[in-house]
């Protein structure tokens, strides 16, 4: 992913935003929300750099994509920077999400309080298992997968979380796309193929663990690890 | 993360392996395991490139770090490439893992069959909640967190999965490091600070959803998205 860049808006010679910067936007936002709770009115690039373990220069470069918010000697106004980041990330609005697969992972996701706070609202839960349909799970009634299109239409859901086994990933992805979903967060250990215009982020937990094992393996065998 | 590189082994002028290549190693491995199940004896860089949605040249560059396994016109022997990738990733051995936090996420992780297949074995589950201690969860008895050091010593566990709330992340991370754990997969929405020599991979699910929302937002507002 090191080479992928995302157009930052304008045309031609505008600076381009890297995927890594976008990933850091979310982290800046988390730390800024904490600073705001602690009533810190202005934050410096070094405060954010220290929090993320990166250089001040990298922070200033990332935040320059948001406009000229920083002032030398004063820093960035915390609230303005939060608003600019939320706007840039598109999380200054509500995102309705459906979840497909009513297992333990879905339970954990529906219980997690952090999503609502960041503008994500789980509006419906689907499963194909007749034994689960109709049951209540964390405040949502499990709906049959055949209701997807109707529910997505009625709720205006844009995002879907796929918490299904590998073999269900492709048919379920096809079904949510057919229902009008524009972005998929996929927990299945297989990446479904999607038509252009539908975004996908995969969270393969075995891969995360494998990458962790690699980092430990590397530090045990070579001790030459860049921690970031 | 776009600039981080990991030393690939030797000293001096050896090529350096990027974090992005390492992330792809896991993806190559997944597809190769599928090809092996389908009894495909040799795979070409274009087969792997197509599977991952990247160029053949990038595949050849990544796989060159594993040695000279490919042959022009024939490709890579599937089994040899799998063995080389497993060796490079450090997953040609068993990794014993402990899980801290006996909630729904832990249940989902313990139930997921994909880990064992890739060499990860969950050997113990801990919680600080007196109501949970002693109960059986997916075949593991919930142990008090005070038993961490003893259990890590007895099982030889190297990795820990933190499935705890934000406020518990730092004290639990301190406790697992004190117990001898060398790598942490963190699901808490706060990144704990760790001493040098301990590796950390964070899976912040709200951030994953936020990044997905950003991709959808970008494609809705600008339609200028690099899908990778």
Interface residues (C-beta under 8 A of the other chain):
Chain A: X1 X2 X3 X4 X5 X6 X7 X9 X18 X19 X20 X22 X23 X25 X26 X27 X29 X30 X88 X89 X90 X91 X95 X97 X103 X104 X105 X107 X108 X109 X111 X112 X114 X115 X117 X118 X119 X120 X158 X159 X161 X163 X166 X182 X183 X184 X185 X189 X190 X196 X197 X199 X200 X201 X203 X204 X205 X206 X207 X208 X209 X210 X211 X212 X213 X214 X215 X216 X217 X218 X219 X220 X221 X222 X224 X225 X226 X227 X228
Chain B: X1 X2 X3 X4 X5 X6 X7 X9 X18 X19 X20 X22 X23 X25 X26 X27 X29 X30 X88 X89 X90 X91 X95 X97 X103 X104 X105 X107 X108 X109 X111 X112 X114 X115 X117 X118 X119 X120 X158 X159 X161 X163 X166 X182 X183 X184 X185 X189 X190 X196 X197 X199 X200 X201 X203 X204 X205 X206 X207 X208 X209 X210 X211 X212 X213 X214 X215 X216 X217 X218 X219 X220 X221 X222 X224 X225 X226 X227 X228
